[in-house]
Amino acid sequence: MNRHKVFISFHHAEADEYKKELINLEYFDEETKEYQKLFLDYSVFDGEIDGNLSPDKIFETIRDEHIRDATVLILLCTKKAKARKYIDWELASAMRDTKRNKKMGIVIINMPDIEGEQCVHAPTKEEKSIISKVSKDWFHIDSRAEYEKYFPYMPKRILDCFIDKHSEIAVVNWSTIISNPKLLVQLIDIAYKRKADVEYSFASPTMQKNSPSRNPYMF
């Protein structure tokens, strides 16, 4: 299985050590008989983005200058991730085509601080088998109120995709990945293969500032 170019979106204060651990994880490749890294790390983000630019220009700048070579985005979802403007900008940039780059596949990892408080999500049978073997624990939800109940720490932009477009975005627990790192390789590969066809929602306006308030999304 090919290793894909991955950009990691995360809140530095909460997940920096986990990000470092993630990029150093390895799995044993049966074909090469060698240990391999899970993906190629393209998560370097140098410099600041001018928040006074138009949303389209912000997204174009991030996609074409900061994460231009990556094809899959991994969000390390923590308690405060949904209130961080840069995470919102990175997600929005990954979800759209620009003149130079195509939209990206997305995989979300529930970090240890929210495991047990936020559900996992498997949009396909293949991903369900990867994320969990306990099929009786799966259930279907449709309403926004239910999504907000079961995914209390999920960025609003991702919830929009779940509800408006039924976008195929997998959510897996950190403990699952740590116990079997190769599972993340498989989830990344699935996200990569369907990125050209997946439809993302752009219902939410762009966040203008970091905010822990009830409504951090502003025009």
Order of alpha helices (4+ residues) and beta strands (2+ residues): beta-alpha-beta-beta-beta-alpha-beta-alpha-beta-alpha-alpha-alpha-beta-alpha-alpha
